[in-house]
Amino acid sequence: MKRKILIVTGGGDCPGLNAVIRAICKRAWQEAGVEVYGSIEAYNGIMNEPMKIIELTPENISGIHVKGGTILKTTNKGGPFNWPVRTNDGWKTVDLSDELIKKLSYYGFDCVISIGGDGSQKISQKLYEKGVNIIGIPKTIDNDLSCTDFTFGFQTAVEIATDAVDKLVTTAASHNRVMVLETMGRDAGWIALSAGIAGGAEVILIPEIPYDVEKVAKRLNERIDSGKGFAIIVIAEGAKSISTGKYYVKNRNDLGYKNQLLSAVGGELAHTLSDIVNADFRTTILGHLQRGGTPIAYDRILSAQFGIKAVELFLENKFGQMVSYKHPELVSVPIAEAIKEYNVIKPDSYLLKTARGLGICLGD
Ligand code: F6P
């Protein structure tokens, strides 16, 4: 008897997506009669007419584990519960989840494996509650999904951000400058904190700890007065100053795009500090460089494990579950648990303790 799995990659892309897709296929094909398909551009592939669904084959997944992005494409707009439609009054979004469910059943998909972050897994949970056999795989460079030690893609982003800090150190030291590096991390500062520790930053600012610009300035002035003329500040895009308590947002109004567009908090900080610190400031926004390119070995291995575990859950008929890495095991947790709250850095986290122990200023 044939059994069909549909893979969906949703939300922002992330290094390791293709490695997960390949692992799902390789494990699934070890079972008689199991076929694997991919919906192009998240759920759009199955929702749109004509549909865009491809059957995954040994040819089209060959060697993809080293490639960045997703061969299935992705989107972080819309989705079955917020489907954009044009009306006489302009665009609005409607709930087309019932249509999606009918199509899944009509085309004989026994299971959906949804590879995505918090937003995608919220969709997974709603579909599960409506009867879809769904399994989640936690993806995001921000590492902000709960109930797993790590999401895949995070370690690659940390590697890229650390490499950026290392490079900024040499130019900062040559010019006696303060370099501000802005990383991604909307709600959680895992990338900034990890790369800042790894690269030896003087100051690390994260969304979890609102920063006092006066305290940051004091630390920089002390450093400059002590004869060290350069410093590195790593700041997460979602960091907030105590004076505003808000994200630094660039507004935009794309239909179905739920996030506020961040980026620029680093430049704003440098601008403010340059009035109160006697140093030359330069800012680098690392942006989507953190999401592109090949996954490091750690993420390829984690992605492979996630893909294999997801197929095992399928074979055990365990749906509504998200695969999870709980060192040293691969386990599964209810998707409902994983989406309850963001995995932010807790005040008693040992990583924070490490940063403080190294004398790094966290802006508080
Ligand atoms: O959720 C991952 C993330 O990389 C965030 O850190 C960032 O704010 C967001 O995606 C940006 O997404 P995009 O520019 O693709 O809309």
Boltz pocket constraint, residues with backbone or C-beta under 6 A from the ligand:
constraints:
  - pocket:
      binder: B
      contacts: [[A, 12], [A, 13], [A, 76], [A, 117], [A, 140], [A, 141], [A, 142], [A, 184], [A, 185], [A, 186], [A, 237], [A, 259], [A, 260], [A, 262], [A, 291]]
      max_distance: 6.0
